[in-house]
Amino acid sequence: MQTFLGKTADHLFQAHGMEGLKEIAVVMPSQRGNLYLKRELAIRGDRPFLSPSFFTIEEFALQMTDSVLEDPIDLLFEAYACFQEVDSNVDFDRFVTWGQMMLKDFDTLDLYLVDPSALFTFLSEAKSIERWGKEYGEEQADTWITPNTQAYFKLYDSLLEVYIRLKSRLEVKGTTYRGLAYRKLVELLEAGKFLGFKQIYFVGFNALSKSEETIIRLLLRENVAQTLWDVDEYYIKNKYHRAGNWLRDYSNPANPAYLSRGAFHWMERDLLDTPKQVEIIGLANPSAQIFVALEQIRAWQAEHGDLEQVALVLGDESLLDSLMPYLGEFKDRLNVTMGYSLKKSQVFSLIELWWSFVPLEKYPISLVKSLKEHPLMSSIKVPTWKDSDLYLSQVPNGGNIFISAQSSFQECLQALIRLLTDIVYKTDKEEWNAESQAILQALTVLDKLEELASSHPFISIKSGQALCKQLLQLQKMTFEGAEHRSLHVMGLLETRTLDFDRVIVLSLNEGSLPGTRKRESLIPVDIANMSAFSLPTFTQADAVTSYHFYRLLQRPKEVVLVYVQNESSSAEVSRFIRQIRFDWAKTNPHLIINEPTIQFSADHQVEDEMELRIEKTPELIAQIKSVLENRGFSPSSVATFASCSLKYYFSQLVNLRQEKQRDDEIGSDVFGTWLHKVLELLDTMLIEAGGWEDHLSVLEKKALIEPLLAKAMAEIRDKEGNFEVEKGFNYVLQEVAKTLLGTYFDESASWNDELIKLLAVEQKIATTVMIPVGSEMWPVMLKGQIDRIDLQGGSVLRIVDYKTGKVEKKDVKAGESLTDTLQDADLKGKLFQLWMYKYLVTKELQKSPEERIEPLQGLELNRVTIQPGIISFRNFKDQLISSPLTFSEEESEIDFIRESESVIKHWVHQLVSPESTFEKTVNLDQCSLCDFTSICHRNV
C-alpha cells in the first residue's frame, strides 16, 4: 500500500533532492503526522542528511511571529484583570464560570479574522434593541430597554474593551494565544515579511480557518508555498457530500477559496475503484464492542502476522477505560495514542471527595468512612474515628490534611497538596504505577494553582474549587512505547494523514461519530452563521468529522465498523453507516459489504459474568406479600419486573438505591423533572383560579415561562442539585425548555373546541384488590401518581401524563387483545401505565362521593368517559396520545374491572411463582441505565 505520507516523502525527494531538503519547511495538522513523515524520509535516504524543518500549524504561527504561547490559566487571570479594569463589579466567582468560554470566543474571532469591533458592536445593547424594535414594529428603542435587558447586554458591551486590553497586555508580556498568533502572522505576511524558507509545504490539511487559508494563500502568491492534499474523488466530485465541503473550493481555480498552484497532489479514486471488504456489525451494548474488536485483531494477526498496520479507532473515547485491561496480549505491538483523562483516575475522585470536607465544621461519619476506604488512602494511616462529630485534623506525619471552614483557598490547596504528597512518599517503588503518575500530574496543577492563589487573594473557595476541577479535567496522561508499533488505539482526530492496512471503528452511533451538537459560546449561533462573520458552528464540525472518517477508509483493505443497536435515540446508528449502505455501496463495484449477526451464547455469557439468581424461598415470598400490601404495585414497578426481575428484586425487595451523582450539567432526567414541575406550577395556578383552562391566554402562559422555570428549578434544587442555568449547556437546555413549553401552549390551544376544567395535578391515587395466591387471599395495593386530571366538555375525564421523551401512537396500541398485550413478557410500559390509571380512576368513581379523592367527588361514573393519554413533548402532532383500553366491545365498568383484575392476578402470580427465580435480563439494552450493573458484574 502506498500511503499518503509515503507519496509525500517521494514528492519532496524528487522536488528538492537530498541536499535541498534542509531549505524547506513542512507544516502539518499534527505532531504525529510530522513524526511519521520523518520516518518515511529516513527510509528513503541512503546516507545521513539534514531534514526539512517540521511544524504543526500552531508551531509555525508562533515561530514565524516570534511569539510565546501564554499559559491557559495565566491567560484566564489576565482576562479577569482586564475585565476588572472595565467593570470593577465583576466577581471572580461568576467570571470563572464563563471566562474560559469568552477566551475561546476571542481565539475563534482571531482564527477567522473577524473584526472584533464589528461583532461586539453588533452584539451591543443599542444595536440589539434596535433590531428588536424593527422586528416588533416599534420605532422607539427606549420602549424595549428595561433593567433586565440592560443587565443582559452589559456583558457584551464590555467584551470589545476587554479584548483590546487583553491584546495589549499580552503584547507587553511578549506572549499570545493561538488565534492571536495566526492573526499577527497574516498581518506580517501582508506587510511583506520573508519567512526564511525556499519552499513551505502545507501537507494533509482539510477544513482551514480563514486565518490559515489567508496565510497559505499569501504564501502561494509569492510562490513560497505548496499544498499537498489527501483527497478522493468520491467526496470531491459529489457536491452533496459533506466530507468535501472545503476541499471542493480549495481545488477549484474559479473559486475565491482556491488553495493550490495547479491540480491537486493527489486526487485519488480509492473509495471509487479499490477493492475493499467492509463489515458492519450491530451489537446489543457498548462493552460487547470491545470483545468483537479483540477477536478481530486476533484473527487478522493469525492470518497476516503482527507487522501490518492496524488501527482501532474509538468513536466513544470513554471506551478506553474498559479496553485497557484486555490489551496486554498485544503489548509488543501496541501503540495507544490517546491520552488517558485524569478525570478517570483515582486521584481525581480523591480530590473531589476531599473538597466535600472543606465547608464543614464537623464531618459526617459516612464521609469520613468514604475517605478512609478510598484506594489511594491505603498507603497512609488516617486516625481512628468514633462518631459523626469527630474532627479529623492530621495524618501521622503531622501535616494537616483537613482545614476549618474559615480557611482561604490557598490554605485549602496547601492541605490538599500535603495529602497527595504524603501518598506519593509512602508509595513503594514496586507499587509505582499509572495512578502514582496521575498523582504527580495532579500535583503539578495544584502547585500552579497554589502559586496563583498566593498572588490573587480574591479567589474564593467556591471559584477556586471550580477552577481546580476545570484544570484537572483538561489533563491527560500520555502512554509511552517503543517506536515502529503496528497496533494503534486512537481517536478519529488522531488518524489525520495516517494510513493503515486494516481498520476497526467502534461506537459508530449518532452522538459519538459524529459527535453531539453541543456548542458553548457567548456568541449566539444565528449571529455566528451570518455571512458577515462566518464563524464555525456544529454544521462545520459535522463536515470535518465526515472528512476524517472517509479519509480513514480510503486505503485499508479491510474495515470493520461497529455500532450499538438500541431503540433509544441517543444510540441511533451513525449517518455514516447509512451513507455506506445506500451510497458508497452503489458507487464502488469492488466494495464487498457484509453485515453479520453476532450472537453471544448463554454459556459464553455465564463464563464472562457472575451467575446471579435469587430463589423464591418461603421467607422471600412472605416479604413479597408484605411489599405488595404496603408499598404496592405501580406501573413503573411492574415494568421493572417485566424488563428485569433481578432489578425488581434489588429495588423493591432489598430496597437498594444508587446515590445520585451530582453533575454540573442538567441531565435528561433532571430536564424532565424540571418541565414537569413547571407544568405542575402552572396547572396549580389555574386550579386556584377556578380550574378553567382558558383562564389564561396563550400569551399569558408564555409570559409565565421564564419565572416558572426559575421557580421550578428552585423547588427541585434540594433533590436534583444546584445547577447554573445561565451558562454553558445548561443555558442551552433552558432555551430548549422555553421553546418546548411555548410550542406546547401554542399547539394545545387548538386541540379542543370544548371547555376544559382542571381537577387535579400530581394526584396520588391507590386502591387495594384481593388476589388469590395459593390458598390465601393477598391484599395488593395498586397505586399511581397522575400528572394531571381534567374534564373536557363536561363529559370526558382525561388522565394526562406528560412525557419529555418521544412517544408515538404505536407505544399505546393494544393490538387484537388488550389482555394479551398487558400480560406480554415484552411489556409495553406506557400502555400498561395508561391502563392502570384508567383502572384506578374507575375504581375510585365506584366509591361513594364522600369516600373518593376530593377532585373526583362531584362526578358520576355513568356520565363520564375516562380517557387516559400521554402528551409527548417530542410529538405534539399526535396531541393527546390515547388508546380505547377496552377488553371487549360494549363492555361495562364491571367487565372492565373484572378483566383488569385478571391482569393484576397474572403479574402477582408471575412475581411469586416459586418455579421462577429473580435473574438478569437477557436483553442487554435494559442494562445501559441500570443502577445495579456493578452488582450484576455487567459493564455496559
Residue, then its C-alpha position, 0 to 999 in steps of 0.5 A: m500500500q502506498t500511503f499518503l505520507g509515503k507519496t509525500a516523502d517521494h514528492l519532496f525527494q524528487a522536488h528538492g533532492m537530498e541536499g535541498l531538503k534542509e531549505i524547506a519547511v513542512v507544516m502539518p495538522s499534527q505532531r504525529g503526522n510530522l513524526y511519521l513523515k520523518r520516518e518515511l524520509a529516513i527510509r528513503g535516504d541512503r546516507p545521513f542528511l539534514s531534514p526539512s524543518f517540521f511544524t504543526i500549524e500552531e508551531f509555525a504561527l508562533q515561530m514565524t511571529d516570534s511569539v510565546l504561547e501564554d499559559p491557559i490559566d495565566l491567560l484566564f487571570e489576565a482576562y479577569a484583570c482586564f475585565q476588572e479594569v472595565d467593570s470593577n463589579v465583576d466577581f471572580d466567582r461568576f467570571v470563572t464560570w464563563g471566562q474560559m468560554m469568552l477566551k475561546d470566543f476571542d481565539t475563534l474571532d482571531l482564527y477567522l479574522v473577524d473584526p472584533s469591533a464589528l461583532f461586539t458592536f453588533l452584539s451591543e445593547a443599542k444595536s440589539i434593541e434596535r433590531w428588536g424594535k424593527e422586528y416588533g414594529e416599534e420605532q422607539a428603542d427606549t420602549w424595549i430597554t428595561p433593567n433586565t435587558q440592560a443587565y443582559f447586554k452589559l456583558y457584551d458591551s464590555l467584551l470589545e474593551v476587554y479584548i483590546r486590553l487583553k491584546s495589549r497586555l499580552e503584547v507587553k508580556g511578549t506572549t499570545y494565544r493561538g488565534l492571536a498568533y495566526r492573526k499577527l502572522v497574516e498581518l506580517l505576511e501582508a506587510g511583506k515579511f520573508l519567512g526564511f524558507k525556499q519552499i513551505y509545504f502545507v501537507g494533509f490539511n482539510a477544513l482551514s480557518k480563514s486565518e490559515e487559508t489567508i496565510i497559505r494563500l499569501l504564501l502561494r502568491e509569492n510562490v513560497a508555498q505548496t499544498l499537498w492534499d489527501v483527497d478522493e474523488y468520491y467526496i470531491k466530485n459529489k457536491y452533496h457530500r459533506a466530507g468535501n465541503w472545503l476541499r471542493d473550493y480549495s481545488n477549484p481555480a474559479n473559486p475565491a477559496y482556491l488553495s493550490r498552484g495547479a491540480f491537486h497532489w493527489m486526487e485519488r479514486d480509492l473509495l471509487d475503484t479499490p477493492k475493499q471488504v467492509e463489515i458492519i456489525g450491530l451489537a446489543n451494548p457498548s462493552a460487547q464492542i470491545f470483545v468483537a474488536l479483540e477477536q478481530i485483531r486476533a484473527w487478522q494477526a493469525e492470518h497476516g502476522d503482527l507487522e501490518q498496520v492496524a488501527l482501532v479507532l474509538g468513536d466513544e473515547s470513554l471506551l478506553d477505560s474498559l479496553m485497557p485491561y484486555l490489551g496486554e496480549f498485544k503489548d509488543r505491538l501496541n501503540v495507544t495514542m490517546g491520552y488517558s483523562l485524569k478525570k478517570s483516575q483515582v486521584f481525581s475522585l480523591i480530590e473531589l471527595w476531599w473538597s466535600f470536607v472543606p465547608l464543614e465544621k464537623y464531618p459526617i461519619s459516612l464521609v469520613k468512612s468514604l475517605k478512609e476506604h478510598p484506594l489511594m488512602s491505603s498507603i497512609k494511616v488516617p486516625t481512628w474515628k468514633d462518631s459523626d462529630l469527630y474532627l479529623s485534623q492530621v495524618p501521622n506525619g503531622g501535616n494537616i490534611f483537613i482545614s476549618a471552614q474559615s480557611s482561604f483557598q490557598e490554605c485549602l490547596q496547601a492541605l490538599i497538596r500535603l495529602l497527595t504528597d504524603i501518598v506519593y512518599k509512602t508509595d513503594k517503588e514496586e507499587w509505582n504505577a499509572e495512578s502514582q503518575a496521575i498523582l504527580q500530574a495532579l500535583t503539578v496543577l495544584d502547585k500552579l494553582e497554589e502559586l496563583a492563589s498566593s498572588h490573587p487573594f480574591i479567589s474564593i473557595k467556591s471559584g477556586q474549587a471550580l477552577c481546580k476541577q476545570l484544570l484537572q479535567l483538561q489533563k491527560m496522561t500520555f502512554e509511552g512505547a517503543e517506536h515502529r508499533s503496528l497496533h494503534v488505539m486512537g481517536l478519529l482526530e488522531t488518524r489525520t494523514l495516517d494510513f493503515d492496512r486494516v481498520i476497526v471503528l467502534s461506537l459508530n452511533e449518532g452522538s459519538l461519530p459524529g459527535t453531539r451538537k453541543r456548542e458553548s459560546l457567548i456568541p449566539v449561533d444565528i449571529a455566528n452563521m451570518s455571512a458577515f462573520s462566518l464563524p464555525t458552528f456544529t454544521q462545520a464540525d459535522a463536515v470535518t468529522s465526515y472528512h476524517f472518517y472517509r479519509l480513514l477508509q480510503r486505503p485499508k483493505e479491510v474495515v470493520l465498523v461497529y455500532v450499538q443497536n438500541e431503540s433509544s435515540s441517543a444510540e441511533v446508528s451513525r449517518f455514516i453507516r447509512q451513507i455506506r449502505f445506500d451510497w458508497a455501496k452503489t458507487n464502488p463495484h469492488l466494495i464487498i459489504n457484509e453485515p453479520t449477526i453476532q450472537f453471544s451464547a448463554d454459556h459464553q455469557v455465564e463464563d464472562e459474568m457472575e451467575l446471579r439468581i435469587e430463589k423464591t424461598p418461603e421467607l422471600i415470598a412472605q416479604i413479597k406479600s408484605v411489599l405488595e400490601n404496603r408499598g404496592f404495585s405501580p406501573s413503573s414497578v411492574a415494568t421493572f419486573a417485566s424488563c428485569s426481575l433481578k432489578y425488581y428484586f434489588s429495588q423493591l425487595v432489598n430496597l437498594r438505591q444508587e446515590k445520585q451523582r451530582d453533575d454540573e450539567i442538567g441531565s435528561d432526567v433532571f430536564g424532565t423533572w424540571l418541565h414537569k414541575v413547571l407544568e405542575l406550577l402552572d396547572t396549580m395556578l389555574i386550579e386556584a383560579g377556578g380550574w378553567e383552562d382558558h383562564l389564561s391566554v396563550l400569551e399569558k402562559k408564555a409570559l409565565i415561562e421564564p419565572l416558572l422555570a426559575k421557580a421550578m428549578a428552585e423547588i427541585r434544587d434540594k433533590e436534583g442539585n444546584f445547577e447554573v442555568e445561565k451558562g454553558f449547556n445548561y443555558v442551552l437546555q433552558e432555551v430548549a425548555k422555553t421553546l418546548l413549553g411555548t410550542y406546547f401552549d401554542e399547539s394545545a390551544s387548538w386541540n379542543d373546541e370544548l371547555i376544559k376544567l382542571l381537577a387535579v395535578e400530581q394526584k396520588i391515587a391507590t386502591t387495594v384488590m384481593i388476589p388469590v395466591g395459593s390458598e390465601m387471599w393477598p391484599v395488593m395495593l395498586k397505586g399511581q401518581i397522575d400528572r394531571i386530571d381534567l374534564q373536557g366538555g363536561s363529559v370526558l375525564r382525561i388522565v394526562d401524563y406528560k412525557t419529555g421523551k418521544v412517544e408515538k401512537k404505536d407505544v399505546k396500541a393494544g393490538e387484537s387483545l388488550t389482555d394479551t398485550l398487558q400480560d406480554a413478557d415484552l411489556k409495553g410500559k406506557l400502555f400498561q401505565l395508561w391502563m392502570y390509571k384508567y383502572l384506578v380512576t374507575k375504581e375510585l368513581q365506584k366509591s361513594p362521593e364522600e369516600r373518593i379523592e376530593p377532585l373526583q367527588g362531584l362526578e358520576l361514573n355513568r356520565v363520564t368517559i375516562q380517557p387516559g393519554i400521554i402528551s409527548f413533548r417530542n410529538f405534539k402532532d399526535q396531541l393527546i396520545s390515547s388508546p380505547l383500553t377496552f377488553s371487549e366491545e360494549e363492555s361495562e365498568i364491571d367487565f372492565i374491572r373484572e378483566s383488569e383484575s385478571v391482569i393484576k392476578h397474572w403479574v402477582h402470580q408471575l412475581v411469586s411463582p416459586e418455579s421462577t427465580f429473580e435473574k438478569t435480563v437477557n436483553l442487554d439494552q435494559c442494562s445501559l441505565c441500570d443502577f445495579t450493573s456493578i452488582c450484576h458484574r455487567n459493564v455496559 
